[in-house]
Amino acid sequence: MASLINLSLFLFVLFHAIVLLSHPVYCDEDEDNLLQGINSYRNSLNRPALIKNEKADCLADEIANELEDEPCTSPTNGATIKPSSTTQLPDLPKHFKKCKIDVNTTVDGIILPVCVPKLVPTLVLTNYTRTANAKYINSSKYTVAGFGGEDDWMVTVLGTNTTGGSFSSAISLVSEVGLGHCLMSLLLGLFFIVVS
């Protein structure tokens, strides 16, 4: 009986270690290469490296999906879009909701979509460092970034470390994830008690 309880406790702890400590792995070579290239460029200007932000990533992905079928001649190509603008991106409020971003935490952010056929990495980087977009990439005001690519479109979303540019949500991540883990722990604990 004692060995069954010890085994149950071991499995309970092992399960939680795997679930709570594992992080999803996202492999997107184009986006990671772009971040690395932009950070190398910023380093050469003595600017701090941009840190990847999950909510900005989500927003960039959603916008890239929206632009996917647009031709490179679209007025959105190379445009500087403020998160409060819905004229160039009519689905922007829907994207904020899907990514669980509070609109008030994006006013200092900027959205930079570029269209480059086949997303040739050097040309994508050039579109951010040698065009009007460079003033945003050069600015030490921006500290976080998200990237999304779809077909010929790459979208970079830049944010600040201020309340108005953090891309945070109205519902804290801790409360969403914490509640789920608490309920899961409680149910698993009850299961192991009933089984033993």
Secondary structure, DSSP 4 states (H G I P E B T S, - for coil): -HHHHHHHHHHHHHHHHHHHH-------HHHHHHHHHHHHHHHHTTPPPPEE-HHHHHHHHHHHHHHTTS-TTSTTTT--B-TT--SS-TTHHHHHHHTT--GGG-TT-EEEEEE-GGG-HHHHHHHHHSSTTHHHHH-TT--EEEEEEETTEEEEEEE-SSGGGS---SS-HHHHHHHHHHHHHHHHHHHHHHH-
